[in-house]
Amino acid sequence: MKLFVNDENTSREALIIASFTSAQIEIVNSGSGSVSSETIPSQLPAFSNEVSGLVAVSNKLVSDFAPQFTASSQQHNHWVNFRFNSLNDEESCKNNLQTLNNELSTKVFLSNNQLSVADIHIFAALALNKTIESLNKCQRIQFCNVVRWFDNLQHFSTLRNSTFISLPVVAINKNLTPQEAEKAKSETKTTATPTTTPTTTATATTTATATTTATATTTATTTATTTTTTTPAVVATTTVPPTEKPQAPQKQKQQQKTKNPEQVEAKQNKRAPKQQQAKAAPAENRSDLSHLNMIVGKILTVERHPDATNLFVESIDLGEDKPRTICSGLVKFMNPEDLQDRLVVVLANLKPRAMRGITSQGMLLCVENADETKAELVTPPEGTPLGERILFAGHEGPADAALNPKQKYWENVQPQLRTSDDLVCCFQNIPFMTSRGPCTCKSLVGGKIK
């Protein structure tokens, strides 16, 4: 199939779309006029500088080669229009990142949580204008949802294996420590709100109210002293009866001085625990989910447990020096051949546990239906590297080397793990995300992940 284009940018975007759809095409530049309109196949609209041409061709490619990307919802059409109305050059792409970031805060893709033409067009615009590549660390934290979405698409297998176009992979650090993330966020706020507002220090009042200083004489002279350039000093005289002895303010000051150290010490003692708590706050503010180490593995061998009829014993490659042995209670749900060579997700930082004489070094994650009569594996996308950690947007942080059973991180998280209507495995509404896309199951909608 031949596609006729009028300019280089349109040609490159067409090649990106063709790469996602695995279409077998040939790009011919008709901008010079060397190719007449009569030679353009009637079944394909000609490329031109007009938006309608590019959209029409992308729809044709998707319908012929990748119907799974087809979408016709109002939401989908909105994002296609957004691409061509708002993402036309480097500046406009950068200026509209916040809009995309807000939209992707709870989504894997822009339209109906599945990859569509809208995603591909917007990805192409950001890739060709090097928008994500040009962001510094602070900006990548600020627009983390867009960066996560972009990273997902740039590792799409058909794009990476394409012979049409070679897009460099943008290096993205997905393992920032909480301290690095917090520092980047604070730097983002500092750069976003420059300190240009002048500060003024008021050391005087503009009213006639003054503090008085009395002397132990029959006539007390009161002098009001202010550090202002607009209000003159105020002098007042007060007559005191001879029989009365006014209280000397010097004694009052001395009493205050003797009391102040104790008061200050008491206040400091009260503040100390609060300050200690404030210093410990960053660790306490981490979510339970961020402590878990869910990683991608591949089942190498499957055997029945010799002493437990309901257990399989799997040898699973997690990208480590040697495979791990893991026991799972899947005998009543699956046959050994259903597990052999499958990509899986393993909770890898559980404390090793002896199960009928065999030590299990982790837990294989599965999806069960409501009445627990059917189970399916949590499955990463094909091509996901072994040992890659599953990420959850908004729950960043290094996994614990070994979970402390007393903290009950897994017990707190597990009830909130479910599959969505489109079979994506999620914590609340946040997908199990890998560099190749979200983890899924085969058929259990709303299934419990355990």
C-alpha positions as CSV (number, residue, x, y, z in Angstrom):
1,M,0.0,0.0,0.0
2,K,1.3,3.5,-0.9
3,L,0.7,6.7,1.0
4,F,1.3,10.0,-0.7
5,V,2.4,12.9,1.4
6,N,3.3,16.6,0.9
7,D,5.7,17.3,3.7
8,E,8.3,15.6,6.0
9,N,6.4,16.1,9.3
10,T,3.2,14.6,7.8
11,S,5.3,11.7,6.4
12,R,6.9,11.0,9.8
13,E,3.6,11.1,11.6
14,A,2.2,8.7,9.0
15,L,5.1,6.3,9.6
16,I,4.5,6.3,13.4
17,I,0.9,5.5,12.8
18,A,1.8,2.8,10.4
19,S,4.3,1.4,12.9
20,F,1.6,1.0,15.6
21,T,-0.7,-0.7,13.2
22,S,1.9,-2.9,11.6
23,A,0.7,-1.8,8.2
24,Q,2.8,-2.7,5.1
25,I,3.1,0.7,3.4
26,E,5.3,2.7,1.2
27,I,5.6,6.5,1.7
28,V,5.8,8.6,-1.5
29,N,6.5,12.3,-1.3
30,S,4.1,14.0,-3.7
31,G,5.0,17.6,-2.6
32,S,7.2,18.1,-5.6
33,G,4.4,17.3,-8.0
34,S,6.3,14.4,-9.4
35,V,3.4,12.1,-8.6
36,S,0.1,13.1,-10.3
37,S,-3.2,12.8,-8.5
38,E,-4.3,10.2,-11.0
39,T,-1.8,7.7,-9.6
40,I,-3.1,8.0,-6.0
41,P,-5.2,4.9,-5.2
42,S,-8.8,5.8,-5.0
43,Q,-9.3,3.8,-1.8
44,L,-6.8,6.0,0.1
45,P,-7.2,9.7,0.7
46,A,-4.2,11.7,-0.4
47,F,-2.1,13.3,2.3
48,S,-2.0,17.0,2.3
49,N,-1.4,19.9,4.7
50,E,-5.1,19.8,5.6
51,V,-6.0,18.1,8.8
52,S,-8.7,16.0,7.3
53,G,-6.3,14.2,5.0
54,L,-4.0,12.9,7.9
55,V,-7.0,11.8,10.0
56,A,-8.6,10.1,7.1
57,V,-5.5,8.1,6.3
58,S,-4.9,7.1,9.9
59,N,-8.5,5.9,10.2
60,K,-8.0,3.9,7.0
61,L,-4.8,2.3,8.4
62,V,-6.4,1.4,11.7
63,S,-9.5,0.0,10.1
64,D,-7.5,-2.2,7.7
65,F,-4.6,-3.3,9.9
66,A,-5.5,-2.6,13.6
67,P,-9.2,-2.5,14.2
68,Q,-8.6,-2.9,18.0
69,F,-7.5,0.8,17.9
70,T,-10.7,2.0,16.4
71,A,-12.8,4.4,18.5
72,S,-15.6,6.7,17.6
73,S,-16.7,8.2,20.9
74,Q,-17.2,11.8,21.6
75,Q,-14.2,11.7,24.0
76,H,-12.0,10.1,21.3
77,N,-13.0,12.8,18.7
78,H,-12.2,15.5,21.2
79,W,-8.6,14.3,21.7
80,V,-8.1,13.9,17.9
81,N,-9.2,17.5,17.5
82,F,-7.1,18.6,20.4
83,R,-4.0,17.2,18.7
84,F,-4.5,19.1,15.5
85,N,-5.8,22.3,17.1
86,S,-3.4,22.6,20.1
87,L,-0.2,20.6,19.4
88,N,1.3,22.2,16.3
89,D,4.9,23.0,17.3
90,E,7.4,22.7,20.2
91,E,5.9,25.6,22.2
92,S,2.3,24.6,21.9
93,C,3.1,21.0,22.9
94,K,4.8,22.1,26.0
95,N,2.1,24.7,26.9
96,N,-0.6,22.0,26.8
97,L,1.1,19.3,28.9
98,Q,-0.9,20.3,32.0
99,T,-4.2,19.6,30.2
100,L,-3.0,16.1,29.2
101,N,-1.5,15.5,32.6
102,N,-4.8,16.2,34.3
103,E,-6.7,13.9,31.9
104,L,-4.3,11.0,32.4
105,S,-4.2,11.2,36.2
106,T,-6.5,8.2,36.5
107,K,-6.2,6.7,33.0
108,V,-3.9,4.4,31.1
109,F,-5.0,5.9,27.7
110,L,-7.0,8.9,26.7
111,S,-10.0,7.2,25.3
112,N,-12.0,4.5,27.1
113,N,-8.8,3.1,28.7
114,Q,-7.7,1.5,25.5
115,L,-5.1,2.5,23.0
116,S,-6.7,4.5,20.1
117,V,-5.9,6.7,17.2
118,A,-6.1,9.7,19.5
119,D,-3.3,8.4,21.7
120,I,-1.1,7.6,18.6
121,H,-1.6,11.1,17.1
122,I,-0.8,12.9,20.3
123,F,2.2,10.6,21.0
124,A,3.5,11.3,17.5
125,A,3.2,15.1,18.1
126,L,5.1,14.9,21.4
127,A,7.7,12.6,20.0
128,L,8.4,14.5,16.8
129,N,8.6,17.8,18.8
130,K,10.9,16.2,21.5
131,T,8.6,17.5,24.2
132,I,9.2,14.8,26.8
133,E,12.9,14.5,25.9
134,S,13.3,18.3,26.7
135,L,11.8,18.2,30.2
136,N,14.1,18.4,33.1
137,K,13.7,16.3,36.3
138,C,11.4,18.8,38.0
139,Q,9.1,19.1,35.0
140,R,8.9,15.3,34.6
141,I,7.7,15.1,38.2
142,Q,5.2,17.9,37.5
143,F,3.8,16.2,34.4
144,C,4.3,12.6,35.7
145,N,1.1,11.3,34.3
146,V,2.0,12.3,30.7
147,V,5.5,11.0,31.1
148,R,4.2,7.6,32.3
149,W,1.7,7.5,29.4
150,F,4.4,8.5,26.9
151,D,6.8,5.9,28.3
152,N,4.2,3.2,27.9
153,L,3.6,4.1,24.2
154,Q,7.3,4.5,23.3
155,H,7.8,0.8,24.3
156,F,4.9,-0.5,22.3
157,S,6.3,-3.6,20.6
158,T,5.2,-2.9,17.0
159,L,6.7,0.6,17.2
160,R,10.0,-0.6,18.6
161,N,10.2,-3.4,16.0
162,S,9.2,-1.1,13.1
163,T,11.4,-0.8,10.0
164,F,9.6,2.4,8.9
165,I,10.9,4.8,11.4
166,S,13.5,4.8,14.3
167,L,12.4,6.9,17.3
168,P,15.0,7.2,20.0
169,V,13.8,5.9,23.4
170,V,13.6,8.7,25.9
171,A,15.3,7.6,29.1
172,I,13.0,7.9,32.0
173,N,13.9,7.2,35.6
174,K,11.0,5.4,37.2
175,N,12.7,4.6,40.5
176,L,13.1,8.0,42.2
177,T,13.5,7.8,45.9
178,P,10.9,9.7,48.0
179,Q,13.6,12.2,48.9
180,E,14.5,12.8,45.2
181,A,10.8,13.1,44.3
182,E,10.1,15.6,47.2
183,K,13.2,17.6,46.3
184,A,12.1,17.8,42.6
185,K,8.6,18.8,43.7
186,S,9.9,21.6,45.9
187,E,12.2,22.8,43.1
188,T,9.2,22.9,40.8
189,K,7.3,25.0,43.2
190,T,10.2,27.4,43.6
191,T,10.7,27.9,39.9
192,A,7.0,28.2,39.3
193,T,6.6,31.0,41.9
194,P,9.5,33.4,41.7
195,T,10.1,35.6,44.8
196,T,9.6,39.0,43.1
197,T,7.3,40.5,45.7
198,P,9.1,43.1,47.8
199,T,9.0,42.6,51.5
200,T,8.5,45.5,54.0
201,T,9.1,45.6,57.7
202,A,6.8,47.9,59.7
203,T,8.4,49.0,62.9
204,A,6.0,51.8,63.9
205,T,2.3,52.5,64.3
206,T,0.5,55.4,62.8
207,T,-1.9,56.0,65.7
208,A,-1.5,58.1,68.8
209,T,-1.4,55.0,71.1
210,A,1.8,54.8,73.0
211,T,3.4,52.8,75.8
212,T,4.1,54.7,78.9
213,T,7.1,54.7,81.2
214,A,6.3,55.9,84.7
215,T,8.9,57.3,87.2
216,A,8.4,57.1,91.0
217,T,7.8,60.9,91.5
218,T,4.7,62.8,92.2
219,T,4.5,63.7,88.6
220,A,5.0,60.8,86.1
221,T,6.3,61.8,82.7
222,T,5.1,59.4,80.0
223,T,7.1,59.3,76.8
224,A,5.9,57.3,73.8
225,T,8.7,56.3,71.5
226,T,8.0,54.9,68.0
227,T,10.3,54.1,65.1
228,T,8.2,55.9,62.5
229,T,8.9,58.8,60.2
230,T,5.3,59.9,60.0
231,T,4.1,60.0,63.6
232,P,5.7,62.4,66.1
233,A,6.5,61.3,69.6
234,V,3.7,61.7,72.1
235,V,4.4,63.1,75.6
236,A,1.7,62.7,78.3
237,T,1.7,63.7,82.0
238,T,-0.2,62.0,84.8
239,T,-0.6,63.2,88.3
240,V,-0.2,60.6,91.0
241,P,-1.4,61.1,94.6
242,P,1.5,61.4,97.1
243,T,0.2,58.6,99.3
244,E,0.2,56.1,96.4
245,K,3.4,54.4,95.5
246,P,3.4,53.3,91.9
247,Q,4.7,49.9,91.1
248,A,8.2,50.1,89.7
249,P,8.3,48.8,86.2
250,Q,11.9,47.7,86.7
251,K,10.7,45.1,89.3
252,Q,8.1,43.9,86.8
253,K,10.8,43.5,84.2
254,Q,13.0,41.6,86.6
255,Q,10.2,39.2,87.5
256,Q,9.6,38.6,83.8
257,K,13.2,37.9,83.3
258,T,13.3,35.3,86.1
259,K,10.2,33.6,84.7
260,N,11.1,33.7,81.0
261,P,13.8,31.0,81.0
262,E,11.4,28.5,82.6
263,Q,8.7,29.4,80.2
264,V,11.0,29.1,77.2
265,E,12.3,25.8,78.3
266,A,8.8,24.4,78.9
267,K,7.8,25.6,75.4
268,Q,10.8,24.0,73.9
269,N,10.1,20.7,75.6
270,K,6.6,20.8,74.2
271,R,7.8,21.5,70.7
272,A,10.5,18.9,70.7
273,P,8.2,15.8,70.1
274,K,6.4,17.7,67.4
275,Q,9.6,18.6,65.6
276,Q,10.7,15.0,65.8
277,Q,7.4,13.9,64.3
278,A,7.7,16.4,61.5
279,K,11.2,15.1,60.6
280,A,9.8,11.5,60.5
281,A,6.7,12.6,58.4
282,P,8.1,11.8,54.9
283,A,8.5,8.1,55.7
284,E,5.0,8.0,57.4
285,N,3.4,9.7,54.4
286,R,4.3,6.8,52.0
287,S,1.4,4.7,51.0
288,D,1.3,1.0,51.9
289,L,1.4,0.1,48.2
290,S,4.8,1.8,47.7
291,H,6.4,-0.7,50.1
292,L,5.4,-3.8,47.9
293,N,7.7,-5.2,45.3
294,M,5.6,-6.7,42.6
295,I,7.8,-7.8,39.7
296,V,7.5,-9.5,36.4
297,G,8.7,-13.1,36.0
298,K,8.4,-16.2,33.8
299,I,7.4,-19.6,34.9
300,L,10.2,-22.1,33.9
301,T,8.8,-25.3,35.4
302,V,5.6,-26.5,37.1
303,E,5.3,-29.6,39.3
304,R,2.7,-30.9,41.8
305,H,3.7,-30.5,45.4
306,P,4.7,-34.0,46.7
307,D,3.0,-33.5,50.1
308,A,0.1,-31.2,49.3
309,T,-2.6,-32.1,46.7
310,N,-3.8,-28.5,46.2
311,L,-0.4,-26.9,45.6
312,F,1.8,-26.4,42.5
313,V,5.6,-25.8,42.9
314,E,6.8,-23.4,40.3
315,S,10.3,-22.3,39.4
316,I,10.1,-18.7,38.3
317,D,12.7,-16.5,36.6
318,L,12.5,-13.0,38.1
319,G,15.6,-11.7,36.4
320,E,17.8,-12.6,39.4
321,D,20.9,-14.7,39.7
322,K,18.8,-17.9,40.0
323,P,15.1,-18.7,39.7
324,R,12.8,-18.7,42.8
325,T,10.7,-21.5,44.1
326,I,7.1,-20.5,44.7
327,C,4.2,-22.6,45.9
328,S,0.7,-21.6,44.7
329,G,-2.7,-23.1,45.4
330,L,-3.9,-23.3,41.8
331,V,-4.4,-27.0,41.3
332,K,-8.2,-26.8,41.3
333,F,-8.1,-23.9,38.8
334,M,-5.4,-24.8,36.2
335,N,-3.4,-27.5,34.7
336,P,0.5,-27.4,34.7
337,E,0.5,-26.6,30.9
338,D,-1.6,-23.5,31.6
339,L,1.2,-22.1,33.7
340,Q,4.3,-23.3,31.8
341,D,6.3,-20.5,30.2
342,R,3.7,-17.8,31.2
343,L,4.7,-14.2,32.1
344,V,3.4,-13.6,35.6
345,V,3.5,-11.0,38.4
346,V,5.1,-12.1,41.7
347,L,5.0,-10.3,45.1
348,A,8.7,-10.8,45.7
349,N,9.4,-9.2,49.1
350,L,7.3,-11.4,51.3
351,K,9.0,-13.3,54.1
352,P,9.9,-16.8,52.8
353,R,7.4,-19.4,54.1
354,A,7.6,-23.1,54.5
355,M,4.7,-24.9,52.8
356,R,4.6,-28.6,53.6
357,G,8.4,-28.9,53.6
358,I,9.1,-26.6,50.6
359,T,10.1,-23.0,51.2
360,S,8.0,-20.6,49.0
361,Q,10.0,-17.4,48.1
362,G,7.1,-15.1,47.1
363,M,3.5,-15.2,45.9
364,L,2.1,-15.6,42.4
365,L,-0.7,-13.0,41.8
366,C,-3.9,-14.2,40.4
367,V,-7.5,-13.0,39.8
368,E,-10.5,-14.8,41.3
369,N,-14.2,-14.4,40.6
370,A,-16.6,-13.5,43.4
371,D,-17.5,-17.1,44.4
372,E,-13.8,-18.3,44.0
373,T,-14.7,-20.9,41.5
374,K,-12.4,-19.6,38.7
375,A,-8.9,-18.1,38.7
376,E,-6.7,-16.5,36.1
377,L,-3.1,-15.2,36.1
378,V,-2.2,-11.5,36.4
379,T,-0.5,-11.1,33.0
380,P,2.0,-8.5,32.0
381,P,2.2,-7.5,28.3
382,E,4.3,-9.6,26.0
383,G,7.9,-8.4,25.9
384,T,8.0,-6.9,29.4
385,P,11.5,-7.4,30.8
386,L,11.9,-10.0,33.5
387,G,12.5,-8.4,36.9
388,E,10.8,-5.2,36.1
389,R,8.8,-3.7,39.0
390,I,5.1,-3.0,38.6
391,L,4.5,0.7,39.1
392,F,1.4,2.6,40.3
393,A,1.0,6.3,39.5
394,G,1.1,8.4,42.7
395,H,2.5,5.6,44.8
396,E,6.2,6.0,44.1
397,G,8.9,4.9,46.5
398,P,11.5,2.1,46.8
399,A,10.2,-1.3,47.8
400,D,11.2,-2.7,51.1
401,A,13.9,-5.4,50.9
402,A,11.6,-7.6,53.0
403,L,8.1,-6.7,54.3
404,N,7.7,-6.4,58.0
405,P,4.7,-8.7,58.9
406,K,3.7,-6.4,61.7
407,Q,3.1,-3.5,59.3
408,K,0.5,-5.5,57.3
409,Y,1.2,-3.6,54.0
410,W,-0.1,-6.4,51.8
411,E,-3.2,-7.0,54.1
412,N,-4.1,-3.3,53.8
413,V,-3.6,-3.2,50.0
414,Q,-5.1,-6.5,48.8
415,P,-8.8,-5.7,49.4
416,Q,-8.4,-2.7,47.0
417,L,-7.0,-4.7,44.1
418,R,-9.6,-5.4,41.4
419,T,-9.9,-5.8,37.6
420,S,-11.6,-3.1,35.6
421,D,-14.4,-3.4,33.0
422,D,-11.7,-3.7,30.3
423,L,-9.8,-6.4,32.3
424,V,-7.0,-4.1,33.5
425,C,-5.6,-5.0,36.9
426,C,-5.8,-2.0,39.2
427,F,-5.3,-0.7,42.7
428,Q,-8.4,1.3,43.2
429,N,-8.5,2.9,39.6
430,I,-4.8,2.9,39.1
431,P,-3.4,0.2,36.7
432,F,-0.6,-2.2,37.3
433,M,1.8,-0.5,34.9
434,T,4.8,-1.8,33.1
435,S,7.1,-0.4,30.4
436,R,5.0,-2.3,27.8
437,G,1.6,-1.3,29.2
438,P,-0.8,-2.4,31.9
439,C,-1.2,-5.9,33.3
440,T,-4.5,-7.7,32.5
441,C,-6.4,-10.9,33.0
442,K,-8.1,-13.0,30.5
443,S,-11.8,-12.7,31.3
444,L,-12.7,-11.9,34.9
445,V,-14.3,-8.4,35.1
446,G,-14.3,-7.1,38.7
447,G,-12.2,-10.0,39.9
448,K,-10.3,-9.9,43.2
449,I,-6.5,-9.9,42.9
450,K,-4.8,-12.0,45.5
